[in-house]
Amino acid sequence: MDYQFPLIVENVTLTLSGKTLLNNINFALPKGKITALIGPNGAGKSSLIKVLSGYLKPQKGQCVFHAKPLLDFSTLELAKWRAVMRQNNQINFAFSVEEVIRMGAYHRCKKEIAIHLEEVIKLTDCESLRRKFYHQLSGGEQQRTQLARVLLQLWSENMSGKILFLDEPTSALDLYHQQHCLRLLTALCREKNLTVCTVLHDLNLVSLYADQLILLAQNKVQVKGNANEVITENNIHQWYNAEIITLPHLMTKTPQLLFKK
Ligand SMILES: Nc1ncnc2c1ncn2[C@@H]1O[C@H](COP(=O)(O)OP(=O)(O)OP(=O)(O)O)[C@@H](O)[C@H]1O
């Protein structure tokens, strides 16, 4: 299970209700790195996450996961190797935060859960939330809980070959928790060889933390590469129709965006 690219996307085309949402998509997720899916609203990012994680079957092409067609994996097998945090994490029942976090680990034995739960709760800053009702939390608190859930699902000493899919994991987080989340993901990639694939709208965060950027627009991959290659004034103007200027970050030199007034 030790592949340099745990997931390879080959010529993926997805059509739903007669509409092409993804058109001939090709790229690969490098092991131990953060890949960011970026692009304007409606470009197909969430749909792509659903295909990459095995929830939607493309009409053409395929995803190859550990050198095997993704759709050949059983649900249980997939649960051991990839976890998914969606955009909408509403739960309409009175579960506690701790119960929601444990939901990610239905395939694990009690002993494993007991060992990893405390660590995951601490790392995601959920200690003060654990006995509260999930449905009574703020949006940002729910996002932290969901991050803990997906981490508990995959947690192990070495996470090589495991993939975490996140759809806008920082959209409701305050500044401290945005930075905390991206730093945590970076550390897990470096220390445990976890592979991360995340949709993010904040291109300044993407520029600082993503190793590979995939810019989707009009249902196709329009640009891919590192932050310097993808986050350019021309690309942002062309694909987002936004008027911005880019400046190098004072510490990392990677591009940061400023809106023109
Ligand atoms: N089940 C579906 N049937 C038909 N069209 C759909 C379906 N799901 C999504 N779409 C359409 O596909 C397009 C892409 O949606 P998707 O959610 O993948 O975009 P996105 O890039 O994640 O957008 P955002 O940045 O706004 O979250 C949208 O126009 C959406 O309306």
The ligand as an SDF file (V2000), in Angstrom:
LIG
                    3D

 31 33  0  0  0  0  0  0  0  0999 V2000
  -26.9550   16.2850   -8.0120 N   0  0  0  0  0  0  0  0  0  0  0  0
  -26.7970   17.2850   -8.8950 C   0  0  0  0  0  0  0  0  0  0  0  0
  -27.5360   17.3530  -10.0150 N   0  0  0  0  0  0  0  0  0  0  0  0
  -27.3850   18.3590  -10.9010 C   0  0  0  0  0  0  0  0  0  0  0  0
  -26.4970   19.3650  -10.7490 N   0  0  0  0  0  0  0  0  0  0  0  0
  -25.7510   19.3490   -9.6490 C   0  0  0  0  0  0  0  0  0  0  0  0
  -25.8410   18.3190   -8.6690 C   0  0  0  0  0  0  0  0  0  0  0  0
  -24.9490   18.5750   -7.6730 N   0  0  0  0  0  0  0  0  0  0  0  0
  -24.3290   19.7350   -8.0290 C   0  0  0  0  0  0  0  0  0  0  0  0
  -24.8080   20.1880   -9.1970 N   0  0  0  0  0  0  0  0  0  0  0  0
  -24.3640   21.3980   -9.9260 C   0  0  0  0  0  0  0  0  0  0  0  0
  -23.0220   21.1900  -10.2930 O   0  0  0  0  0  0  0  0  0  0  0  0
  -22.2810   22.3870  -10.2540 C   0  0  0  0  0  0  0  0  0  0  0  0
  -21.0390   22.1630   -9.4210 C   0  0  0  0  0  0  0  0  0  0  0  0
  -21.4140   22.0290   -8.0540 O   0  0  0  0  0  0  0  0  0  0  0  0
  -20.3390   21.8240   -6.9140 P   0  0  0  0  0  0  0  0  0  0  0  0
  -21.0650   21.8170   -5.6190 O   0  0  0  0  0  0  0  0  0  0  0  0
  -19.4910   20.6690   -7.2420 O   0  0  0  0  0  0  0  0  0  0  0  0
  -19.4910   23.1760   -7.0960 O   0  0  0  0  0  0  0  0  0  0  0  0
  -18.3700   23.8030   -6.1680 P   0  0  0  0  0  0  0  0  0  0  0  0
  -17.2120   24.1140   -7.0500 O   0  0  0  0  0  0  0  0  0  0  0  0
  -18.1010   22.9390   -4.9970 O   0  0  0  0  0  0  0  0  0  0  0  0
  -19.0760   25.1600   -5.7270 O   0  0  0  0  0  0  0  0  0  0  0  0
  -18.9680   26.0670   -4.3770 P   0  0  0  0  0  0  0  0  0  0  0  0
  -17.6280   26.7560   -4.4330 O   0  0  0  0  0  0  0  0  0  0  0  0
  -20.0860   27.0580   -4.5710 O   0  0  0  0  0  0  0  0  0  0  0  0
  -19.1530   25.1980   -3.1770 O   0  0  0  0  0  0  0  0  0  0  0  0
  -23.2340   23.4420   -9.7020 C   0  0  0  0  0  0  0  0  0  0  0  0
  -23.7000   24.2290  -10.7630 O   0  0  0  0  0  0  0  0  0  0  0  0
  -24.3540   22.6420   -9.0650 C   0  0  0  0  0  0  0  0  0  0  0  0
  -25.5760   23.3010   -9.1480 O   0  0  0  0  0  0  0  0  0  0  0  0
  1  2  1  0
  2  3  1  0
  2  7  2  0
  3  4  2  0
  4  5  1  0
  5  6  2  0
  6  7  1  0
  6 10  1  0
  7  8  1  0
  8  9  2  0
  9 10  1  0
 10 11  1  0
 11 12  1  0
 11 30  1  0
 12 13  1  0
 13 14  1  0
 13 28  1  0
 14 15  1  0
 15 16  1  0
 16 17  2  0
 16 18  1  0
 16 19  1  0
 19 20  1  0
 20 21  2  0
 20 22  1  0
 20 23  1  0
 23 24  1  0
 24 25  2  0
 24 26  1  0
 24 27  1  0
 28 29  1  0
 28 30  1  0
 30 31  1  0
M  END
$$$$
